[in-house]
């Protein structure tokens, strides 16, 4: 069952191509991580709990990624197969014999995946000695490597050298996935939609093995700077569009409707550029004003992609998290205060978020958001700033 050879670096000479084991055959897994590595010459082995997708992957060994823009473009992703996550023996074998591992299952799925990964690492050491394994953590999770390391250690012997044998590679995922209607999924269970953007930023310093040379991978020296760029420009701009859009017209449904209004588009851009100025002061050796301005304009262009079908409700909801202390808006304000930088435009977006009451297509809101709105109406903006944003109200007032 296991390939028993000490030098797994040359395993692709046996398999014909290097192999990535990818936990998660969802939208990001298939449209982004799997697609990049397949096109880069890897065999992609998906591990997932959803048997219909696994069965179909093993039947076809390929699937379509539809790039949604002004006109559709279809990419055929080949050299793929699947393993059911509940087949522990098979999953451990795949991990033990992988060239690289990736995880894209969402934070809720990690508690079930990490123990399996630990077992795979132990089996790998038995058959291959101290050959490291890099794990690409393709999750929107702050301090992902620290979290992953702590969780892995719970399931590994005390003397297992995690820091020597496991490369925990954080990423910054900026790819947005278009909405798929029920009819699209029913037409082809493996088909997935994607936007044209195809760049995966990851932590260069975290790799234990040579970094794969694949088009679309962008290793960075200072990963924290790039994670902050995603949070304080991309996520901030996304939320700002939703909050200012709802404030301007509560009947707007889609993000592109809000950005069709020049007043909103201009305010969103100014807010993102104010955040860019803060990042530039924080990371002067990592960014330039020209590059951050170009990134801002590219994001606004991408936000307007009608094929994404992104709603103001989806982008703006979950207020306690998105207005929270370490998140996109309050986090940027806090950084501005630390660096003595202006933040008035970001604060305006934050305050607009406090009154956000957009609903989904059924007219519903998250219960947590309803509770938030009730408390905001009762206690006011100072309560949000101090209790949700963990900001010092007196500093904000001054």
N, C-alpha and C positions, 0 to 999 in steps of 0.2 A: 504493500500500500504506500509506504513512504519511500521516497528516493533517497537511498543511503549513499551519499557521496559528500565528502567534506567541503569541496569547493563549489558552493552554490552560485558563486559569481558567474560560472560558466554553464549554469543549468539551461540557459536558452539554446545552447548547442545541442542539448538533448531534446528540449521541447520544440525547438525551431524558432522561438521568439521569447523574449522576457515576459514575465507574468506579473500582473497586478491583481491583488485580491481586494475587491471593493465592497465594503459593507454599505448596503443601501442601493437598491435599484429604483429609487424614486426619480423625481424630475431632475434634480441637480446631479445625482449619480449618473443617470443615463445621458442627459443632454450636455453635461459639462466634463466631469472627471473621466467617466468611461469613454466618452467621445474623444477627449484629448489624448488619452493613452492608447486607445485603439488606433487612431490616426498616426500616433507616434511609433507604431510597430509592436505594441504589446498585445498579448492575450489578456483579455479582461474577464475576470471571474467575479460575477456578482453574488453576494451573499444577502439574502433577503427572506423575510417571513411570509411574503405573499406568493403562495405556490403557483397561481395561474401565470404570473410573470416569469417565475423560474422555469416552469414547464415550457413556456413558449420560447424563452431564450435557448433552452437546450434542444428545442425542435428546429429553430431557424438558424441559430448562431449569428444572427444579425438583426438590426432594427434601424428604423428611420428617425433622424432628427430633422424636423422641419424648421428652417430658419425663417422667422416671421419678421418681415420688414415691408418695404413698398411692394415687393412681390415675394412669394414663397420660394425658397430654395431647399431642396432635399439632400441631406447627407446620409449615405448608407454606412452604418457603423458595423464593421465585421469583426470576426475572431473573438466572439463573446460566448459565454455560457454562464450557467447559474448553479448555485448550491443553496439548498434550503437551509435557513439559519437554524432550524430545529434538528438538523442532521449533524449532531455535535462531532462525531467521528470524522465526517467528511470535511467539516469546516476546519478542524484542528489540522488535518492533513494539508489543506490548502494553505493555511497560514505558515505551517512549518516549511513549506516548499516555495513560498512566494519570493519574488525579487523585491517587491515593495507592497505596502498595504495602504489603503485609504479608508476613511470612515466618513460617511455622509448620510446619517440616519436621524439627525435631530437629537436634542439633548435628552428627550424622553426615552430614546432607544439605547442610549449608552449603557445604562445599568445591566442590560442583558447581553450586550456585545462585549464589554470589557472583560468579564470572566472568561469568555471563550477565547478572546485574544491572548489572555494570560496563559491559558492551557496550550495554545498554539505556540507561544514563545518558548515554553518549557520543552515541548516536543521538538521544536526547531533546534534547541541547544543540545538535546540528546543526539540528534543525527548529524548536526553540522558544527558543533563546537561553538566558539565565540564569534560567529558571523552575525553582524548586526542586522537589524531590520528597521527600515524607516517607515513611519506611519504618518501619512498625510491626514491631518485633522481638518476635513472640509466642513466645518461647522461654524455657524455664527455664534461663537462662544468666546467671551473675553477670558484671557489667561488660560486658554485651552490646554496648553502643554502642561501647566502646573496641575490643572484639574485631572488630566489624563494620567499623569505620573502618579499622583496621589491615589487614584482609583486602581490603577494597575498594581501598585504595591500591596494593596489589600489581598490580592489573589496570587501573589508570587512569594516564594520563600524569602526570608529576610536577607539571605546572602546572594540573591539574584542581582547582578549588576545592571540595573535598569539604565542608568546614565551611560553605561559603556555599550550596551547591546541594543538599545532602542532609541532611534531618532524620532522625537516627537515634533513634527513639523507643523507649525501653525500656518494658517492661510488667511487671506482676506478675499472673500468671495463677493465680487461686484456684479455677477451675472444675474439678470432678472429673467424669470421664467413666465412666459405668457400663460394666461388663463386657458385651460382646455375645457371645452364643453363636454357634457356627457356623451353626445353623439360622436365627438372626436375620439374619445377613449373607447367607446363601443366599436368604432370602425376598425381600430387596431390597438390592442392592449399594450403593445410595445412602443408604438409611435409616441414621440414626445416633441413638444414645441420649445423653441429657444430663440432668444434675440441674437443678433449678429456678434455682439461683444463676446470675446473668447479668450480672456486673459486671466490666468490664475496666479495671483501674487502669493508667494510662500517664503518661509524663513530659511534663508541660505545657510545660516550658521547651525541649524538644527540637524542637518543630514549627517549620518554616520557613514553612508556609502556615497559614491559619486552621484551627483545630481543628474537625473535623467535629462538627456538633451532632446527636448520635445518642444515643438512650436506651440506657443501659448503659455508655457511655464515661465514665470518671471521671479526668480529668486532675488530676495532683497536682504541687505546686510542688517538694517535697523527695522526689524519687523514691527515694533511697537509704533513707529512713525506711520507705517502704512495701514495698520489696524485703525489708528486714530484718523487717518485720512478717510477711510471708509465710513467711520462713525460720524465724524464731524463735517464731512462734505456730502457724501452720498446719502447716508441715512438722515442727516439733518435737512438736506435739500428735499428729500422725499417727504418727510413729515411737514416741513414748512409749506410745501405745495398743497398738501391735504388741508392743513389748518387755515391757511389764508384763502384757499379755494372755497372751503365751507363757509367761512366768514363772509366772503363776497357774495356767494349764492348757495344757500343750503340745498338747492335742487340739483346742483352739479352731481354727477355720478362718477365720471371718469377723471383721472388726473389730467388727461390731455385737454379736457374742457376748461379746466382752470388755467392751464398754461396757454390757451388760445387768447386769454385776456392779457393784453400787454402790460397792464398795471400789475397784475399778479406775477407774471413772468419776470418783470423787472425787479420786483421786490424779492422774489425767490433767489434770483441771481445775486442781488446785492447782499442778501443774508448769507449765501454760500461763500461769497468772496470775503465777507467779514470773518467767517470761520477760517477761510484760507489764510488770511493775514495772521490769525492767531497761530495756526499750524506753522506758518513760515517763521514766526518768531521762536516757537518751541523747537523746531527742527531745521535750523538754517543750513545745515550741511546736507540735508536729505532732499529738500524741495526748492524750487524756484517759483517766483510769482507767475512767470510765464507758463510753467508747466501746470500749476494749480488752476490758473485761469482757463487754460485749454481743457483740463479735466472737468471743471465746472460746466463749461459750455457743452462739452460732449455729453455729460450727464443730463443736462436740461434737454438736449436733443433726443436722448434715449428715453427720458420720461414721457416725451410726446409721441412715442411709438404707439399708434392706435392698436396695433396687433397684440400688444401686451395685455390690453383689456384691464389694466390696473385701476381699481376703484379708489375713490377718496376714502370710503369707509375702511377698506382693508389697510391702506397705508397709514391712516390716522388712528385707528382703534387701538385698544390696550394702553390706555392713557397713563395708568400708574407706572408702567414700565417705560414708555416712551418719554414721559416727563420726569422720569426718575433721576436720582442723583448722578449716576455714572453713565447715563444714556446720552443720546444725540444732542439735545438742547441744553439741559442743565449742566451736563459735562463740559460742553463748550463754554458756557458762561463761567463755570468755575475755573477753567483754564485761563480764560480772559482775565478774570480777577487776579489770578496768581501772577500773570505776566503784565498786569496793568495795561490791558488792551481794551478798546471799545467793544461793546457787545449789545448795543441798543437794538439793532435789527434782529439779533437772535432772541433777545428778550421779547420783542414784539411778537415773534412767531410762537414763543413759549406761552405768552398770555393768550394768544388766539387759540392755542391748543386746549387751554383750560375750559373754553366754551364749546369745544367740539362735540357735536351730537349727531353726526352722520349715522345712518342706519344701513343695514345690508339690504339685499334685494327683496327680502321678506318684511322689511320695516323693523327689524330687531337690532338691539345693541347688546354688547356683552354686559352681564350683570355687574361686573367690576366697574365698568365705565358708568353705568347708571348710578352706582354707589358713589363713585368719584364726583359726578355732576351734582348730586345732592349735597355732598360735603362742601364742594366749591361754592355752591349757591348759599350755603349756610355760613361758612367761615371766611370766604373770600380768597383773594390772591395770596395774601400773606401765609395762609395755611398751606397752599400748594407749594410756594417757594420754600418754606421751612420744613414741612413734613414730608413732602414728596420729592422735591428737588434738593433737600438738605443744603439750601443756600442761606446765607446770613442776610436777613431782610434789611437790616440797617445798611449793610454794604451796598445792596441793590438800590436802596433809596438814595444813597449818596452818589 
